[in-house]
Amino acid sequence: MEAKNTALFDALETAYNDPAVKAIPEFAELIVTVANQSETADEARDSYQQAVAELSHAIGHYYIATHALPDSLGKLYQQIKADVPEAKLDEADLRSRALAAGLVALPIMFGGN
């Protein structure tokens, strides 16, 4: 895990020093935040997993919104995408949310006041 943390820091440093990334304030702040969290975390594995998840989600959302991405962020994303933890679906939570949405929609569907 130490090698992955070192590689992540190197990629973060490269991305942070890229003028195209510095022009996007939310990424400059996110890179600094992730780097600081990884340095101060007690459990190296959990901090790495959290860092790559946070970075990949932010990069993905930015790309979806703008359809453009600085090269250094693209390289960072390619480096970390294999290490992003899978999202686990909680069936009970999904079912309760669907039931709640259905109950909220009942008055709308049947014209109740």
Long-range contacts (C-beta under 8 A, 24 or more apart in sequence): 1-44, 1-45, 1-48, 2-44, 4-48, 4-83, 5-38, 5-44, 5-48, 7-79, 8-38, 8-48, 8-51, 8-52, 8-79, 8-80, 9-35, 9-38, 11-75, 11-76, 11-79, 11-80, 12-76, 14-72, 14-75, 14-76, 15-70, 15-72, 15-73, 15-75, 15-76, 18-70, 18-71, 18-72, 18-73, 20-70, 20-71, 20-72, 21-70, 21-72, 21-73, 24-62, 24-70, 26-58, 26-62, 27-58, 27-62, 27-73, 30-54, 30-55, 30-58, 48-83, 49-83, 49-85, 52-80, 52-83, 52-84, 52-85, 53-84, 53-85, 55-80, 56-80, 56-81, 56-84
